[in-house]
Structures are given as C-alpha cells and as structure tokens.
C-alpha cells in the first residue's frame, strides 16, 4: 500500500486559508475587470475549489460536477479530432453564457456572465487571470509536503480497515 499512498500524496493539492485568499483575490479582480456574474475554480474531478461573485440559483456542487464532465467529454472529442484537448469552451444561452477554461493541468475556470458583459471582455481578461491562477497553483503544488499537513503514512490501509469495521 505504501506506493499507492505516495502517489495519492503527489496527486492531490492541499489548500490552506492563505492559498484560497490568493485565488479569491485573483477571481475578484477578474470579475471587476470583465463584469461577469460569477467565477468558479473547479478541479478536473468536479470538486469546487472556490467561487466568487453572485450566488448561483442551483447547487454549486452539481454545477461543478457537470462542468468537469463537460470538459472531460470535450477532451475526448478533441482527441478524436486529433487535438490533445480544447483548452477553452463556450456555451451561450438566451440569458446567460458560460466560458470554461483550463488553468494549469488540473483546474478549470468557469465564468458565468449575462448581457451586462460580452464574450470578448471575458476572453480577454480570462487569459491573464488564467496565467495568474496557474502561477498560484504552481506555487501550491511545489510546496513541500510535510507529514503533519496531510494524509498519514498508512492512510489507505487505515481507511480500508475502517470500512471493514463499518460494514
């Protein structure tokens, strides 16, 4: 199990309050510049990292999972067409539109906007915001993992034992 535990530690990002504050600051500045309603950072597995702007009328968790699923499906479509992936997606509705953009290797920036702004502004400012956010994620990922900041050495075995006792 030790190899699996090490891989799990390497594959995850640990966010501390100061990390989320940096991400939120970038999203707030982005929203101010482009006039969008809401910006969310979502990992590729569909987990919300943070959200700024106006509240959504539906479940943020459901929206996050659907956005990640949409991006995954489009990645396969890109592969079928000979591309590695499409890094930006856009969906336009009668009232609201959403742009999805890959930030770094494993995070998506979802921007919800309406007629108060336009796609050009969102795309223009999202490029710089994406670079800034990717830089923050690089800083977070390069932070050394300490034994007391995350999973125990035997996390997988402990979790398996706990499930066995439970069921």
N, C-alpha and C positions, 0 to 999 in steps of 0.2 A: 504494500500500500504506500510505501514511502515515496515512490516515483510519482504516483498519482497526486499525493499531497503537494509535492514540489511544483508539479505542473499547475495545479489549482491556484497556488500562491502566485505563480508567474502570470497566469491568465487574467487575474482579477485586478481591478483598481480599487484602492481604498481611498475614500473621500473623507477628509476632515473638514471641520467648520470653515477654516480659512480657505480651503480649496473651493468649496461651494460659494463662498463670498466672492472669490475672484471670478468664478464662472458667472455668477449673478451680476456682477458689475459689468462684465462684457455684454451680457444679454440686455441689461438696462440701457447701456449706451447705444447698442444696436437698435433697440426699439425706439429710442428717442430720435435717432437719425432717420430711420426709414418710415416711421409712423405705423408699423404693423400692430396688430392687436395682441399677439401672444407669441412667445418664442419658447420652445422646449428643447432640452438636450435629452436624448434617449440613447441608451446603448443598443447595439445591434440585436440583442436578445429581447428587446422590448421593455426594458426597465427604465422608468423615468429617473434621470439624474437630477434635473432641476427644471423649474418652469417660472417664467416671468411674464408680466403683462396682465391682461384681463383674464378673469376666470373663464373656464370653458363650461358650456352648458351640459356636458356629459362627463362620464368617468374618464379622468386623466389616464388611469391605468389601462383602460380598454383602448383609448386612442393611441397610447404609446405602443401597445402590442400590435395594433393594426398598422401603424406607421412602419414598425420594424418588419412586419410581414410583407407589406407592400414593397419595401426596399429589397427584401430578400427575393421576392418574386421577380422584380425588375432586374436584379443581378443575374438571375438565370436567363431571362430574356436577352440581356446584353451578351451573355456568354454564347447563347445560341446564334447571335448575330456577329460573333467574332470579336466582341469587346470584352475587356476584363470586367468592367461594370460601368453603369451610368452613375456619375457622382452627384448629379442634381436631377430631381424630379419635380414636376409642377402639375398641380391639379386645380382646375378652375371650375367654380360653381356659379350659380346665379347671384349669390350674395357674397360668399366667402371663397377664398382661394388659399392654397397651402403650397409652400415650397419645402422640399426635403433636400437636405444637402449633407453629404458625407463629410465629417470632420475627423481628421486623423484616420486611423484604421478601424475603429470600432464604435464610433459615436455618430449620431445623426442630429442635425439641427433642423427642427421643424418650425416653420414660420407661418402663422395664420394671419391673414390680412383680408381687408374688405376694400370697398370703393374709396375709402379715405386715403389710400396709398395705391401705388401701382407696382407691377412686377419689376419694372426697370429699377426703381428705388430699392426694392427688396434684394434683387440680384446684385446690384452694385455694392450695397453696404454688407451684404451677407458674405461676399468674398473676403473682405478684410476681417470681419467678425470670425469667419471660419479659420483664418490664419492665426488670429489671436487665441481663439479657443484651442486650436490644435497645439499651440505652444504651451498653454496651461496643462493640457493633458500629457504632453511630453514631460513636463516638469513633474507631474504627479507620478507617472509611470517610472521615471528614473530615480525616484526617491527610494533609498534602501529600505528593504522590508526588515522590520525588527520582529523578533519573536513575540513580543508582547502587544504588537499592533494588529494582529490578525488571527488567523487560524492556528490552532495548536498543532504540534508536530504530528499528532495521531488523529487529526480531525476526521478523516474518512472512516477509520476503524471505530472511533468513538460514536460517530453518527450511526454507523451500521449497528453497533451494539445497542444504542438507544432505541433504534427502530425495532430490533429483535425483541427487546424487553417490552416495548409498547404493544406489539402485535403478537 
